[in-house]
Amino acid sequence: MRWDLFCRVIDNWGDIGVCWRLAARLGAAGHTVRLWLDDDRALPWLAPAGAPGVEVRPWPADGAAEPVWPEPGDVVVEAFGCDPPAGFVSAMAAMAAQTRTGADSRRAPVWINLEYLSAEPYVERSHGLASPQWHGPGAGLTKWFFYPGFTARTGGLVQGDIAPDLRQQADDRLSAHGWQAQAGERSALLFAYDARPVPALLASLMRGGLGPRLLLRVAASGTLQDDVDRLLDVVRAPGERIGRARSAPGLRVLRLPPVAQTDFDLLLAASDLNLVRGEDSFARAQLVSAAPLLWQIYVQDDGAHAAKLDAWMRCAGLPPAATAWQRAWNGLGPLPQEPQEPQTQGVQTQEPRTPTATDWAAWAEAAAGHHRRLRADDCLVTRLTAFVAERRARAPG
Ligand SMILES: Cc1cn([C@H]2C[C@H](O)[C@@H](COP(=O)(O)OP(=O)(O)O[C@H]3O[C@@H](C)[C@H](O)[C@@H](O)[C@H]3O)O2)c(=O)[nH]c1=O
């Protein structure tokens, strides 16, 4: 099928990261995709080689004159409710009108709103719902909500071909760059918005079974690289990327440049712990790696991110110490080794508990189980194409 995928880059790299992954996967499955982007500045490093079947087209800035839009394809996907341009939607509506009057045998495109990923219960309830359009250029059309998710009653996750020997491939690739861990050293990938609790978190994790020696690979993170350097005391002599951390003995730090998304997957696959953020790196880490992950969630002004985090932790079956580390990483609770404040007068205070290697082992087991369950599911692209085929079958012509 021919797909038009609209992506508005709001901030960071999640919008383009999610859309590029979907576009590339659709292309790999034999579809053709026009990816309409309002900001393609990340593409030269995120997707330097492009992808078969995917053509990137500019989406003119708001207020700029709209181009003469080509005829819409079989499916139009707007990512995260980004509202495709009025001229394009008018063209969709015109196709639908001609189909209805029998003036044209082509089908109007199926219009999908690809939503945010969450493990919250509303996702199963809302997945696949119709949103009839009453006003504006799309009046008369129906937009369909498609929710990625972690269960069979959602749209699933973009999986694609994940090679069984990905970890080996990853280790080889990292060795070629000199980014590999040394013998007896574990490795973690840090991709974060905010580096504030990093040294204390790492010290706690290393005491809790991740140590005694750790290589921390710090991914490019946009604006926060300097913070990470300062907090971890990274040595910044020319050509020297190895550093040391103030509060975590046994830690070696490697600062990475931005890498292509396919290489980013290898970094995730090669690490014993992934500290990921946003949506795409978070989703990907649990698919390409059986190792534990810590998710730095995108903060929402109304605090809704806390419920979103809790829902995912339940779905991933995180054991107690992992839950505490996860909440602490997001500023939602203390680190496991810190004394707990009594909640109410008279209630016995929980003893401060230092995490142990058992905590790490329990977490690793839970993470591996969650990874296996996800990998047993089919790909979002399979579910999306089936969903589209069903809509087309119900509205023939
Ligand atoms: C560091 C790095 C990232 N990447 C890619 C991986 C991902 O596809 C992408 C990062 O996207 P994310 O992990 O989603 O994190 P993110 O935080 O960058 O993105 C987002 O989170 C969403 C929840 C918000 O709605 C978005 O607006 C956005 O903030 O960048 C590389 O390809 N190479 C790299 O070196």
The ligand as an SDF file (V2000), in Angstrom:
LIG
                    3D

 35 37  0  0  0  0  0  0  0  0999 V2000
   20.9190    9.3450   21.4480 C   0  0  0  0  0  0  0  0  0  0  0  0
   20.3840    8.7670   20.1820 C   0  0  0  0  0  0  0  0  0  0  0  0
   19.0210    8.6070   19.9840 C   0  0  0  0  0  0  0  0  0  0  0  0
   18.5550    8.0590   18.8290 N   0  0  0  0  0  0  0  0  0  0  0  0
   17.1090    7.9120   18.6020 C   0  0  0  0  0  0  0  0  0  0  0  0
   16.4630    6.7740   19.3320 C   0  0  0  0  0  0  0  0  0  0  0  0
   15.0160    7.2290   19.3260 C   0  0  0  0  0  0  0  0  0  0  0  0
   14.4250    6.8670   18.0960 O   0  0  0  0  0  0  0  0  0  0  0  0
   15.1130    8.7530   19.4100 C   0  0  0  0  0  0  0  0  0  0  0  0
   14.8140    9.2830   20.7900 C   0  0  0  0  0  0  0  0  0  0  0  0
   13.4530    9.2330   21.0380 O   0  0  0  0  0  0  0  0  0  0  0  0
   12.8330    8.8680   22.4400 P   0  0  0  0  0  0  0  0  0  0  0  0
   13.5340    7.7150   22.9920 O   0  0  0  0  0  0  0  0  0  0  0  0
   11.3620    8.7490   22.2680 O   0  0  0  0  0  0  0  0  0  0  0  0
   13.2000   10.0910   23.3950 O   0  0  0  0  0  0  0  0  0  0  0  0
   13.0040   11.6870   23.3080 P   0  0  0  0  0  0  0  0  0  0  0  0
   12.9330   12.1790   24.6510 O   0  0  0  0  0  0  0  0  0  0  0  0
   14.0850   12.2540   22.4630 O   0  0  0  0  0  0  0  0  0  0  0  0
   11.6420   11.9130   22.6250 O   0  0  0  0  0  0  0  0  0  0  0  0
   10.3320   12.1460   23.0170 C   0  0  0  0  0  0  0  0  0  0  0  0
    9.5900   11.5340   23.9160 O   0  0  0  0  0  0  0  0  0  0  0  0
    8.1940   11.6250   23.6570 C   0  0  0  0  0  0  0  0  0  0  0  0
    7.4490   10.8640   24.6980 C   0  0  0  0  0  0  0  0  0  0  0  0
    7.7550   13.0480   23.5490 C   0  0  0  0  0  0  0  0  0  0  0  0
    6.4280   13.1360   23.2240 O   0  0  0  0  0  0  0  0  0  0  0  0
    8.5080   13.6570   22.4390 C   0  0  0  0  0  0  0  0  0  0  0  0
    8.0990   14.9610   22.2060 O   0  0  0  0  0  0  0  0  0  0  0  0
    9.9660   13.5570   22.7310 C   0  0  0  0  0  0  0  0  0  0  0  0
   10.3060   14.3330   23.8300 O   0  0  0  0  0  0  0  0  0  0  0  0
   16.4380    9.0880   19.0370 O   0  0  0  0  0  0  0  0  0  0  0  0
   19.4270    7.6300   17.8400 C   0  0  0  0  0  0  0  0  0  0  0  0
   18.9830    7.1230   16.8070 O   0  0  0  0  0  0  0  0  0  0  0  0
   20.7760    7.8030   18.0250 N   0  0  0  0  0  0  0  0  0  0  0  0
   21.2960    8.3560   19.1610 C   0  0  0  0  0  0  0  0  0  0  0  0
   22.5260    8.4950   19.2800 O   0  0  0  0  0  0  0  0  0  0  0  0
  1  2  1  0
  2  3  2  0
  2 34  1  0
  3  4  1  0
  4  5  1  0
  4 31  1  0
  5  6  1  0
  5 30  1  0
  6  7  1  0
  7  8  1  0
  7  9  1  0
  9 10  1  0
  9 30  1  0
 10 11  1  0
 11 12  1  0
 12 13  2  0
 12 14  1  0
 12 15  1  0
 15 16  1  0
 16 17  2  0
 16 18  1  0
 16 19  1  0
 19 20  1  0
 20 21  1  0
 20 28  1  0
 21 22  1  0
 22 23  1  0
 22 24  1  0
 24 25  1  0
 24 26  1  0
 26 27  1  0
 26 28  1  0
 28 29  1  0
 31 32  2  0
 31 33  1  0
 33 34  1  0
 34 35  2  0
M  END
$$$$
